[in-house]
């Protein structure tokens, strides 16, 4: 599927060209051209959607974009950062939860327990992609950003107790 990632690496924007009757699943649409139909639903049923939302920090609903005529959609990550694409050739890809942006409709998306190492490392569940087609991911980890941001927002570099904010780099 033809696509372009612009404004890298800090504010990436993915543009995916959709030919007639092509579909893409995404959770982070920025815009789309006329002639793109949007269908919102649960992927894999209610139980899989609940599992994905409760444990995988993914959306309960999945949007499927279908082209009634050639056009494009733009996909934006929820946090500043880059986007990467991976073309799967009937293979399986496991990534940290929260990194999914979009996938071609032929890709099966599921949430799996990542095992003890990922659970105790803070990840818990991972996203699993299987099939043949493109998957697009964001590179910014929400947990990593917050673990850096919160202590820096709460710190006061001068040592006094005023109410001002100081971000230490």
Sine and cosine of phi, psi and omega as CSV:
sin_phi,cos_phi,sin_psi,cos_psi,sin_omega,cos_omega
0.00,0.00,0.76,-0.65,-0.05,-1.00
-0.95,0.32,0.75,-0.66,0.00,-1.00
-0.46,-0.89,0.28,-0.96,0.04,-1.00
-0.59,-0.81,0.68,-0.73,0.09,-1.00
-0.94,-0.34,0.88,-0.47,-0.03,-1.00
-0.93,-0.36,0.22,-0.97,0.12,-0.99
0.87,0.49,0.61,0.79,0.01,-1.00
-0.98,0.18,0.43,-0.90,-0.02,1.00
-0.98,-0.18,-0.06,1.00,-0.16,-0.99
-1.00,-0.05,-0.52,0.86,-0.05,-1.00
-0.71,-0.71,0.86,0.50,-0.12,-0.99
-0.90,0.44,0.58,-0.81,0.05,-1.00
-0.73,-0.69,0.85,-0.52,0.00,-1.00
-0.99,-0.13,0.80,-0.61,0.11,-0.99
-0.91,-0.41,0.83,-0.56,-0.01,-1.00
-0.90,-0.43,0.83,-0.55,0.06,-1.00
-0.99,0.12,0.79,-0.61,0.03,-1.00
-0.92,-0.38,0.84,-0.54,0.12,-0.99
-0.99,0.15,0.15,-0.99,-0.02,-1.00
-0.84,0.55,0.75,-0.66,0.02,-1.00
0.94,0.33,0.18,0.98,0.12,-0.99
-1.00,0.09,0.50,-0.86,-0.03,-1.00
-0.78,-0.62,0.43,-0.90,0.12,-0.99
-0.61,-0.79,0.57,-0.82,0.07,-1.00
-0.97,-0.26,0.74,-0.67,-0.03,-1.00
-0.48,-0.88,0.40,-0.92,0.05,-1.00
-0.87,-0.49,0.03,1.00,-0.13,-0.99
-0.65,-0.76,0.81,0.59,-0.03,-1.00
-0.95,0.32,0.70,-0.71,0.11,-0.99
-0.99,-0.10,-0.70,0.71,0.00,-1.00
-0.31,-0.95,0.18,-0.98,0.11,-0.99
-0.43,-0.90,0.39,-0.92,0.03,-1.00
-0.99,0.14,0.21,-0.98,0.07,-1.00
-0.89,0.46,0.58,-0.82,0.02,-1.00
1.00,-0.09,0.11,0.99,0.06,-1.00
-0.97,-0.25,0.86,-0.50,0.02,-1.00
-1.00,-0.04,0.61,-0.79,-0.01,-1.00
-0.89,-0.45,0.80,-0.60,0.08,-1.00
-0.85,-0.53,0.81,-0.58,-0.01,-1.00
-0.95,-0.31,0.74,-0.67,0.01,-1.00
-0.27,-0.96,-0.06,-1.00,0.06,-1.00
-1.00,-0.07,0.67,-0.74,0.04,-1.00
-0.98,-0.18,0.81,-0.59,0.00,-1.00
0.99,0.12,0.14,0.99,0.02,-1.00
1.00,-0.05,0.08,-1.00,-0.09,-1.00
-0.92,0.40,-0.66,0.75,-0.03,-1.00
-0.89,0.46,-0.73,0.68,0.03,-1.00
-0.89,0.45,-0.62,0.78,0.02,-1.00
-0.92,0.40,-0.65,0.76,0.06,-1.00
-0.89,0.45,-0.69,0.73,0.02,-1.00
-0.88,0.47,-0.70,0.72,-0.01,-1.00
-0.89,0.45,-0.63,0.78,-0.04,-1.00
-0.97,0.25,-0.75,0.66,-0.09,-1.00
-0.94,0.34,-0.64,0.77,-0.12,-0.99
-0.93,-0.37,-0.38,0.92,-0.10,-1.00
-0.96,-0.28,0.01,1.00,0.02,-1.00
0.83,0.55,0.53,0.85,0.08,-1.00
-0.96,-0.29,0.19,-0.98,-0.01,-1.00
-0.95,0.30,0.59,-0.81,0.09,-1.00
-0.90,0.43,-0.64,0.77,-0.04,-1.00
-0.98,-0.18,0.49,-0.87,0.07,-1.00
-0.84,-0.54,0.73,-0.68,0.07,-1.00
-1.00,-0.05,0.71,-0.70,0.12,-0.99
-0.91,-0.41,0.83,-0.55,-0.01,-1.00
-0.97,-0.24,0.82,-0.58,-0.01,-1.00
-0.85,-0.53,0.68,-0.73,0.00,-1.00
-1.00,0.02,0.87,-0.49,0.13,-0.99
-0.99,0.16,-0.42,0.91,0.14,-0.99
-0.46,-0.89,0.31,-0.95,-0.07,-1.00
-0.81,0.58,0.66,-0.75,0.01,-1.00
-0.14,-0.99,-0.26,-0.96,0.02,-1.00
-0.55,-0.84,0.30,-0.95,0.16,-0.99
-0.79,-0.61,0.44,-0.90,0.12,-0.99
-0.93,-0.36,0.61,-0.79,-0.03,-1.00
-0.86,-0.51,0.78,-0.62,-0.01,-1.00
-0.85,-0.53,0.70,-0.72,0.06,-1.00
-0.96,0.27,0.41,-0.91,0.00,-1.00
-0.95,0.31,-0.32,0.95,0.01,-1.00
-0.84,-0.54,0.43,-0.90,0.11,-0.99
-0.86,0.50,0.58,-0.81,0.01,-1.00
0.46,-0.89,-0.10,-1.00,-0.06,-1.00
-0.99,-0.11,0.17,-0.99,0.09,-1.00
-0.79,-0.61,0.57,-0.82,0.04,-1.00
-0.77,-0.64,0.42,-0.91,0.05,-1.00
-0.86,-0.51,0.51,-0.86,0.03,-1.00
-0.68,-0.73,0.84,-0.55,0.08,-1.00
-1.00,-0.02,0.90,-0.44,0.03,-1.00
-1.00,0.01,0.69,-0.73,0.05,-1.00
-0.90,-0.44,0.98,0.21,-0.06,-1.00
0.77,0.64,0.78,0.62,0.01,-1.00
-0.72,-0.69,0.04,-1.00,-0.03,-1.00
-0.91,-0.42,0.67,-0.74,0.02,-1.00
-0.76,-0.64,0.78,-0.63,0.07,-1.00
-0.92,-0.38,0.76,-0.65,0.01,-1.00
-0.68,-0.73,0.29,-0.96,0.02,-1.00
-0.89,0.46,0.56,-0.83,0.02,-1.00
-0.91,0.41,0.52,-0.85,-0.01,-1.00
1.00,-0.04,-0.10,0.99,-0.04,-1.00
-1.00,-0.09,-0.18,0.98,-0.04,-1.00
-0.93,0.38,0.74,-0.67,0.14,-0.99
-0.91,-0.41,-0.77,0.64,-0.08,-1.00
-0.31,-0.95,0.32,-0.95,0.06,-1.00
-0.42,-0.91,0.46,-0.89,0.13,-0.99
-0.90,0.44,0.47,-0.88,-0.10,-0.99
-0.87,0.50,-0.38,0.92,-0.02,-1.00
-0.97,0.22,-0.15,0.99,-0.02,-1.00
-1.00,0.07,0.77,-0.63,0.11,-0.99
-1.00,0.06,0.75,-0.66,-0.03,-1.00
-0.89,-0.45,0.76,-0.65,0.01,-1.00
-0.58,-0.81,0.28,-0.96,0.09,-1.00
-0.93,-0.37,0.76,-0.65,-0.06,-1.00
-0.80,-0.60,0.45,-0.89,0.14,-0.99
-0.94,0.34,0.80,-0.60,-0.08,-1.00
-0.99,0.13,-0.03,1.00,-0.02,-1.00
1.00,-0.09,0.15,-0.99,-0.07,-1.00
-0.86,0.51,-0.63,0.78,-0.04,-1.00
-0.90,0.44,-0.68,0.73,0.00,-1.00
-0.97,0.25,-0.54,0.84,0.00,-1.00
-0.90,0.43,-0.75,0.67,-0.02,-1.00
-0.97,0.23,-0.25,0.97,0.08,-1.00
-1.00,0.06,0.01,1.00,0.07,-1.00
0.98,-0.20,-0.12,0.99,-0.05,-1.00
-1.00,0.06,-0.74,0.67,-0.01,-1.00
0.97,0.26,-1.00,0.07,-0.02,-1.00
-0.96,-0.29,0.43,-0.90,0.06,-1.00
-0.83,-0.56,0.36,-0.93,0.08,-1.00
-1.00,-0.02,0.69,-0.72,0.02,-1.00
-0.90,-0.43,0.77,-0.63,0.04,-1.00
-0.88,-0.48,0.73,-0.69,0.03,-1.00
-0.67,-0.74,0.54,-0.84,0.07,-1.00
0.79,-0.61,-0.37,-0.93,-0.01,-1.00
-0.81,-0.58,0.85,-0.53,0.00,-1.00
0.52,-0.85,-0.09,-1.00,-0.08,-1.00
-1.00,-0.02,0.59,-0.81,0.15,-0.99
-0.80,-0.60,0.71,-0.71,0.05,-1.00
-0.90,-0.44,0.71,-0.70,-0.10,-1.00
-0.78,-0.63,0.47,-0.88,0.15,-0.99
-1.00,-0.05,0.49,-0.87,-0.07,-1.00
-1.00,-0.09,-0.23,0.97,-0.05,-1.00
-1.00,0.09,0.80,-0.60,0.07,-1.00
-1.00,0.01,0.84,-0.54,0.02,-1.00
-0.86,0.51,-0.71,0.71,-0.01,-1.00
-0.89,0.46,-0.69,0.72,0.00,-1.00
-0.91,0.42,-0.66,0.75,0.02,-1.00
-0.89,0.45,-0.73,0.68,-0.01,-1.00
-0.91,0.40,-0.60,0.80,0.01,-1.00
-0.92,0.40,-0.43,0.90,0.10,-0.99
-1.00,0.08,-0.68,0.73,-0.14,-0.99
-0.94,0.35,-0.75,0.67,-0.11,-0.99
-0.86,0.50,-0.77,0.64,0.02,-1.00
-0.88,0.47,-0.56,0.83,0.00,-1.00
-0.96,0.29,-0.55,0.84,0.06,-1.00
-0.95,0.32,-0.54,0.84,-0.04,-1.00
-1.00,0.07,-0.24,0.97,-0.03,-1.00
-0.99,0.16,0.46,-0.89,0.07,-1.00
-0.78,-0.63,0.97,-0.25,-0.12,-0.99
-0.87,0.49,-0.37,0.93,-0.07,-1.00
-0.99,0.11,-0.24,0.97,0.03,-1.00
1.00,0.02,-0.22,0.98,0.05,-1.00
-1.00,0.02,0.06,-1.00,-0.12,-0.99
-0.95,-0.32,0.59,0.80,0.06,-1.00
-0.97,0.25,0.11,-0.99,-0.12,-0.99
-1.00,-0.04,0.15,0.99,-0.01,-1.00
-0.97,0.25,0.34,-0.94,0.03,-1.00
-0.98,-0.21,0.57,-0.82,0.06,-1.00
-0.68,-0.73,0.79,-0.62,0.06,-1.00
-0.95,-0.32,0.89,-0.46,-0.01,-1.00
-1.00,-0.04,0.80,-0.60,0.03,-1.00
-0.96,-0.27,0.00,0.00,0.00,0.00
